[in-house]
Amino acid sequence: MAKQIIKLINSVATVVNNDPIVGDKLKIVYLENYRVSMAEKIIPAADLSEQISTAGTEASGTGNMKFMLNGALTIGTLDGANVEMQEECGEENIFIFGMTVDDVAELQKRGYNANDFIAKNAELAQCIDQIETGYFTQDSPDLLKDLANSIRHHDRFLVCADYEAFVKKQEEVSQTFLDRQKWIKMCLHNIASCGKFSTDRTISEYATQIWGVEPNSIRLAAPYEGAEGTNE
């Protein structure tokens, strides 16, 4: 399924990037072999960080914190480290959308059917239909039918349930971006709120609360001294 998703991204890119109306204004690029050296270029350049895992499914990575520290604003769900980031920067400086963990549990308890949400949203229905009918893969119309089927019948991440809220929040992002002063203010507020995510704070708390050790000042010898270092 992952390969089909990559195929869809590249197929949509071909259509959008060559569109006579928006092709010179909007570009879709799939970056292969994402790695640290690539992240060093992407993270400082990003305006918006999308952290859109379904609430309750993310193990709390650090990528969103790196984007935050470098001035990117975040659109995301209340999941993983997004929760702590909102606590630090304030809900007015982050774009949160979608269901909470409790909402997800309640929906699953009632019984989730992606097709119910697809039927109520014409835009979403069109998206799924275009994938199913080969709009983006006209040389092989059936190529991505399995992907569309997985969304309709095996949407375990509740993508369709959060879709409408995601689109509305993206529109809010777009409107905010046009207000340069507001956007810059939010960026600076995010950067200034990153202290909690520093390694100094993390290591200090681990040392006192988990490892139960005290700081010990050690002078490390310069390489040319040939000594291992001495306690001060």
Secondary structure, DSSP 8 states (H G I E B T S, - for coil): -HHHHHHHHHHHHHHHHT-TTTTTT-------S--HHHHHHHHHH-SEEEE---TT-----SHHHHHHHTT-EEEE-S-TTHHHHHHHH-GGGSEE-S--HHHHHHHHHH---HHHHHHH-HHHHHHHHHHHTTSS-TTSTTTTHHHHHHHHH--TT-HHHHHHHHHHHHHHHHHHHH-HHHHHHHHHHHHHTGGGGSHHHHHHHIIIIII------EE---GGG----EE-
